[in-house]
Amino acid sequence: MTGDVTLVSALERLTHAMEQIAACLEVQRNLPALADKSKTLTPLENQPVLPVVSKLATLETIRERLAKWLPDLEIMDGFDGFAVKPKRFLGETWSEVNEVVRAFGGKWQKGQTPRDGSWRIPK
């Protein structure tokens, strides 16, 4: 009886594996059709694109682009890049400043406490 159960179990696993292979082959056969349909589903022209200002940021260009928020920011020139540090909690302004800094290739770096965070922009 144990041999019959093992054989039935093996046949069930084999049948399941064959069904999975058949499903994979069906997907592979339909890939060109799926690729054509995906082009119409998510057109790139509708995606938001951040303008890239320059990977070679200068202190002057950073100040120009962040002029609106300069009273709330401290901008420091370092050896390998610039640091932009908020002087106070920015609230909704944070995302606007973040977009400008990211256009320069910069990234937000968390500090040990929320007040210690700053943006780093490479030179």
N, C-alpha and C positions, 0 to 999 in steps of 0.2 A: 504494500500500500504506500509506503514511504517513497519508493521509486516512482510511482505514478504521480504523486504530488510534486516531486522534484521535476519530473518531465513536463507536467502541465505548467509549472511555474516558469521553467526555461522557455517553453513555447510562448507563453504570454509575454515574457520579456523580449523575445525575438520579434514577435508581432508588433509590439510597441516600438521597438527600434526601427523596424521596417517602415512603420507609419511616419516616424520622425524623418527618416531619409526621404520618403516620398514628399513630405511637406517641404523639406529643404529644396528638393529638386524643382518643385512647383514654384517656390519663391524665386529661385535662380532663373527659371525660364521666364518669369514675369518682370525681372529687374529692369530691362530696357523700358518697358511700359511704365513702371513705377517711377523711374528717373524722369521721364517726360512729364508725368503728371505733377511731380514735385516742383518743377520749374514754375508752374502756374500757381501753386499754392502759396509760396513765400517769395514774392519778387523782391530782389535786393533794393530796388529803387525806393521802396516804402520803408526801409530800415533807417533809423536815425544814425547819422554818421557824425562823429566829433571831428571838427577840423584840426588837423595837425599843424600847429604853428611852426615849430622848428624843434628838432632834437638838440640843436645847439642854442640853448637858452642863454640870454644875457640878463644881467641884473636889471638893465633898463627895460628890456622887453617884458620881463616878468612884472615889473612895477607898472608899466603901461597897461597891461592886460588886467591887473588886479587893482587898478587905481580906485575903482568904486568902493573897494573894501579895505584900502590901506590903513585907515584909522584903527581897524580891528585886527590887523595882521602885522607880524614882525617878519621881515625878510632878511635872511642872513646869507652871506656869500662864503661858502666853504671851499676846501681844497678840491674836492671832486664833484661838487654840486651845490645847490642852493637849498636852504631850509626855509619853509614858510610855516610860521607858528601862529596860531590864533592867540590873541591877547585876552579873549573872553569867550564864553560859550556862544557859538555862531547860530545855533538853531537851524532854521530853514536856509540860511545863507551858506551853510557848510556845503551843500550839494552844488550850489552855483560856483563856489570857489573850487571845489573838487573838479568840476568839468574843465575849468580853465587850466588848472594845474596838470590834469591828465593830458590836455592838448600839448603840453610841453614835454610829455613823457614822464611826468612825476607820479608818485604814488603816496598814499596816506600810510604812515607808519604809526601804529599804536604805541603809546608809552606805557610805563609801569602803572600809571594812573590815567584816567581819562584826560586830565589837564596836561599831561606830558606829550600827547600826540602831536605830530607835525607832518607836513608834506615834504618829500624829498624830490628834488628835480635834478637830474644828472646834467653835467656840463657837456 
